[in-house]
Amino acid sequence: MMSAAETKSTLESRLDALQSHFTWDLVFGKSIIVRLRDKLKDIGTDERNFWLGHVYNLQGFVHYHMGLVEEARSFLSKATEAFHQIRKGDSDEGPWLLVNYGNLAWLHHYLGEDEESESYLSKVDALMKEYPSPSEDELHPEVYAEKAWTLLHFGKDAKKQAADYFQRAIRMQPDMVEWQTSYVLGLVSSFNHEMILSTDILEKLRAAKEKDPENIYLTIYCLEQKAKEGEDIKDEIHELAEKILMNPVGSYSGIKPILRLYKEHISYDDAINLAEEALRKHPDDRYLTWCAALCYKWRIINGKGTLPTPQQSMMDRATSLYSDVISLYPDSALLKKIGLANIYAKSREAVHKANQIYQELLEQDLEDLDKQMLYNFYAKHLYYNCREYDMSTDYHMMAAQIPHQTSARENSIKMLANNTRRSKNRRCREIQEFLENLQDYDPVQAFNGTT
């Protein structure tokens, strides 16, 4: 008979072998996990969302790591219910529950509820016997798909791995349209909106659109490509906007990307009007408040010079919305506060408020990723709004020194590289030496803005 210690060791070995959020070595810091919690909440609870079970699964994992155990338990239970609801035409139980049951096994173990943990381990074993993977050397395609969807939320390198997992899942189970759609959306989202898609990805996008014609995101990406090819897409944008306004509220509704299309292909003012219309229909929705605030920021930041007096009402509306957003996202408000500062910086009378916000943020104890983003934004604020060129250079260097591969770091390195091409810049040699001492610095990529 095994001792208690041996029993516990056997249990932990079985848990370690599970495919679960708790065994996938997901890398995150406190700020990332908090932002992820808010992002998942903003997706909403539309029961037609194929990924709702996966959303709840990841929310359970996130809340556990935030120390919110009962919330974690609740979300994992909701995940089970969502999978039953979404897949009810297939079977009461199936391989789509493998990760969910694995998560529940881990959660009960962490809570000292090992009998319940054993029960879920048994359920996993039963599902694996009844639904073996089509390939002996690979995971079940349902597991690959959920792992891929999860990794889409964890940075650039994780997204590359997500693409591989989606491909494996699709190869084994090619009839799952939602997997193919998410695979293609992940590929397209890795491109800058201004970039022309490669022929290969463009073909994948069009093929996915044929199989999933009602998908809002595929439609938006296809419209962007038509615009890049010189077609007038204004009428199609208006039609799509009407459809989106009838969708359930949430970040998966397509409201943010359609607003981006409005600002890029119609006008900033039309984007604002659309956002305000959506907000009138759902005045208490925080995600729509955030979208409306973004539209005002786009309009104000991209205006020429400072705002004249007649547009003070626009400034007032923008700062009011941003203040609301900051209070609605109290734990992940850094980027929102930076946005508010950048709006203030466009008014001569309010530049001091922008400086005050930045100083308060610089005094906070932030994680490296947040510091990097803040230094990059502050460097640009110093350069464009304050004409403090030397100090701007210092903060770009501070951002570049933090070795996380992000768009903020790429931008700071690009700005520094551009400075070395200005012969009148007295710090050219200093900046050049600094860049050369960065281990991953590539001067060709830096000048192209793709470090």
N, C-alpha and C positions, 0 to 999 in steps of 0.2 A: 504494500500500500504506500502511495506517495505521501511524503510529508507536505505540510502546508507550504513550505518554501518551494518544494519541487512542483506542486500544483500551480503556484503563482508563476514560476518560471515557464512552465508549459503554456499557461494562458498567455503570457506576454509574448512568447515565441509565435503563437498562433495569431495574436493581434498584429505583430510586426509583419506577418506575411500577408495581411489584408491589403486590398486596394482601397485606400481611404484618404481623405484630406489630411488625416493625422499621420500618414506614412509617406506623403508625396514630397516631403522636404520643401514645402512652399516657403519662400524667403520674403520676409517683411519686417518692417519696424513699426513702432507704435503709430506714427503718423499715417503710414500706408494702410494699416489695418482699420484705422478710424475712417479714413476717406473711403475705403472699400465698403465699410458698413453703410455709410451714407449713400454710396453709389448703388448698392444692392437695394436699399430701401426705396430709392427713387425709381427703380424698375417698375414697382407697383405689384399688384396682385391679380392681374388679369388672368382668369382661368384658361383663356385661349392660348396663353403663352406656352409654347412647347417646352421652354427651358425653366418653367416655374419650379419644378422639383429640384433642379440643379441650383437655382437661385436660393431656395430655402436651405439646401444642403450646405452651400458655402456660407450662408448667414449663420447657420448653427456653429460651424467651425470658427468663424470670425468672432461671434459672441462668446464662445468658450475662451478664446485667447484674450478677450477683453475682461475676463473674470465674471461674465454675466451667465452663470451656469444655467439658471432656470430658463432664461431666454434661449440659450443654446438648445436645451432639451425641447422647448416648444417649437423652434424652427425645424429641428430634425424630424419631429412628429408631423409638422406641416408638410415637410418634404415627402414623407411616406404617403400622406393623403393625396398630395398633388400628383405623385406618380400613379397612384391607383386611378385617379380621376382622368388624367391625360391618356393613360394607356388602357383604359377600361375596355376598349374594344379588343384587346389582345388576350389578357388573362388577369386574374386577380393579382398574381405575383409573376415576376419575370426578372431577367438579368439586369434590367434598368434599376433594380433595387440593390444591387450588389454594393455600390459605394455607400448608399444610405444606411444599409444594415451594418456595414463596416464602421461608419461614423458612430452609429448608436452603440456598437460593441465597445468602441474606444471610450465614448463618453461615460457609459456605465462603469467601465473599469476605472477611469479617473475619479469617479465619484465613490469608489469603493463598493459598487454594486455588482460584484463578480458573477452572481447567478444570472442576472439579466444580461451581462456581457456574454456569458456562455451561451445563453439562449439565442442571441443574435449571431454568434459564431456558428451555431448549428444551422441557422437559417441561411447564412452565406454558403456553408458546405452543401446544403440541400439544393440551392439554386445553381451552384457550380456543377453539381452532378446532373441536374435536369437540363441545364442549358450550357453545355461545355463550349469553349471557344472553337470557332471553325478551324483555327490553326493551333496546333499543340504548343508551338513555341511563342505564341503571342497571347496578350490579354483578350478578354471578350470585347467585341467592338463597342458594346454599350459602355464599358469602362473606359476605353480609349476616348470615346466621344465626350464623356463627362470630364475626364482629365483634361482634354483639349479645351473644352469650354471654360474650365476653371483657370487654366494657364493664361487665357486671353486677358485676365485681369491682373497679371503679375509682371508687366514690363516687357521690353523688347526681346530679350533672350528667351523668355518664357513663351512669347508669342511664336517664335520660330519653332520651338518644340511642339506647341499646340498644332501648328500646321502639319507637322509630321504625324501626330496622333490622329488628327482628323483624316488624313490620307489612309492610314492603316484601317481605321474604322470603316471608311467608305469602301475600301477595297474588299473587305470581308462582308459588308452589308450595304451594297450599292443602292438599295431602294429607299434609304432614309434621306428624303429631300432636305430636311432641316439641318442635317450634318453637312451636306454639300453646300447649302447656303451659308452656314456659319464659317465653313472653311474658306470660301471665296471672300466673304466679308472681312475675315481676318487678314487675308492677303492684301486686299485693296486698302484696308485701313492703315497698313504699314507705309503706304505712299503718301507723300505730301499732296494736299488737294490741288496744288498748281501743276503737279507732274502729270505727264502723259503716261498712261499705263502701258506696260510692255504688251506685245502682241499676244503672248501666251496667257497673261492674266486677263487681258481684255476678252479673249475667247472663253476663258473660264467664267467670267462675269456674265457674258451673254448666254452661255449655256445654262448657268444657274438661274438666270431670269426666265428662261423658257420653262424650266421645271417648277419655278416658284414665282409665278407672275404677279401675285398679290403682295409680295414682300416689299415693304416701303423702302428699306435700305438699299436693296438691289435696284429698285426703281430710281432712287436718288443718284446712286453711283452711275447708272446708265445715262441719266440726264446730264450729269457732269461731263461725261465723255462726249455726248452729242454737242454740248456747248463748246468743248475744246476743239471739236471738228468744224466749228463755225455755224452750227444750227441755232436758230432762235427757239429757246425752250420756255419762254415766258408763259404761254398759254398752258403748257403742261405743268409748270410749277404751280400756277393758280389752281388747276384742277386737283393736283395732288394735295395742296394745302387744305382744300375743302374736305377731302377724304380724311386727312390727318386730324382735323378739328372734331371729327365724329368718333375718333378712336378713344378708348379708355385712357385716362391720364396716366402718364408714366414716361420714363426716359426711352422705353422701347416703342413709344407711339410714333416716333419720327419727327417730333416737333423741333428739336434742336437742329438736325441737319437740314430741314426745310427752311428754317430761318436763315441758315448759312447760305442756302441757294438764293433766297430773297436778297440778301445783302450783296451777293456777288453778281447776280444777273438781273436784278430788278432795281431795288434801291434800299438804302438803310432805313429810310422813313417807312417804306412798305413793310420791312421786317418788323419794325417797331409796332406798326398798326396790327400786324398779324399776331404778335406776341400779346399785345394788349387785349385783342379779341379773345384769345385763348384764356387769358387771365380773368377776363370778365365772366367767362363761363365757369371758371373754377378759381374763385378769388383766394381760397385758402391753401392752394396747392403750392408747396415750397419749390418744387422743381420748375414749375411755370414762372414763379417769381424770379428764380435764378435766370431762366431763359430771357425773360423780359429785361432784366438788369443787363445781361450781356448785350442785347440789341442796342440799348442806349449807350453802353460803353463803346461798341463798335462805331456808332454814329459820331460820338464825341471825340474819341481818340483819333479817328481817321479824318476829322475836319481839319481845315487849314488854320494854323495859328490858334489864338485864343478865341473863346466864344464871345460874340457881341452881346450886348445887353438884351435884345429881343429874344434870345434863346436861353435866357436864365431859367425859364420854366422847364426846359429840357434838362438843364443841370440839376434843378431841384428834384425832378422826377427820378433822374438817374441815381442821385445820392440817396434819395429816400428808399428806392428799391434795394440798393446795395446795403443800406443799413438794415433793412428787413432780412435780406439774405444772410447777413452775418449773424443775426440773432437766430435764424432758422437752422443754421449749420454751425452751432457754437464750437464743436470739436474739430471741425475741418474748415476753418474760416480763413486760413492764411492767404490763399489765392484770391478770395473775395475781398479781403482787406487791401491787398495789392491793387486789385481792380479799382476799388474806391479811391485809393491814393492817386492812381493814374488819371482818374476823372478829375479830381481836384486840381491836379497839375496843369490842366488845360484852361484853368481860369486864373487870371492874374491875382484876383482877390483871394483865391483859395489855395495858392501854391504852398503857403505855410502849413495848411492842413495836411497836404500830401507829405511834406517833410516830417511832420509830427508823427504820422502813421508809420512811415518808414523807420524813424528812430525808435519808436516803441517796438516794432517788430525786430529790429536789430538787437535789441536788449533782451529778447526772449531766449530761453534755452531750447534751441531747435535741434532736431536730428540733421545729419549731414545732407540728406536729400533736400530737406526744406531750406537749409542754409544756402545750398547751391542755387536753388530757384530764386530765393530772396536776393542773393548777391547779384545774380544776373539781371533781375528786374531793377534793382536799385542802381546798378551801373548804368543802365539805359536811361533811367530817370535823371541821374546826375549829368549825363552827357547831353540829352536832348532838352531837358526842362531847366536845368540849373547851370549849364555850360561849365561844369566842374570836370574838365577833361582828365586831369591827373587822377583825381579821386575815382572817376569812372574806370580808368585803367586798373587801378588798384583792386577794385571790386570784381572786375572781370577776371583778374588773376586769381583772386580768392575763390571764385566760382570754378575756374578751370583746375585749380589745385585739388579739389575734392574729386576723387577718382571714380565717380559713378557716371556711367555712360547715359546721359540724358540729353534732351533737346536744349536745356538751359546751358549745359556745359558746351555743347556743340556751338551754340550761338556765341558764348563768351570767347571761345577759341577763335571763331571766325572774326569777331570784332577786333580781337588782339592782332590777328594776322593782317587784317586790313590796315591797322595802325602802322605796321612795319613797312607798308608800301607808301606811306606819306613821308616824303623826304624831310618835311619841316618839323616832324615830330621828334623832339629832342630825346625821347625815350626809346627810339627805334631799336638801338642795339640791346638795351636792357630787356625789351619785350621779346626780341628775337631769341636771346639767350634763355629767357624764361620758357618760351615755347619749346625750344630744342631740348630742354631738360625734362619736359613731360614725356614719359616713356612711350605713350601711344600717339605722339604728335606726328601727323603726316601733312607736310606743307601743301601738297597738291589738293588733298581733301579739304584742308582748312580754307583755302581760297575759293573752293567750290561750295563751301558751306555744308559739307557732308562728313565732318570729322567722325 
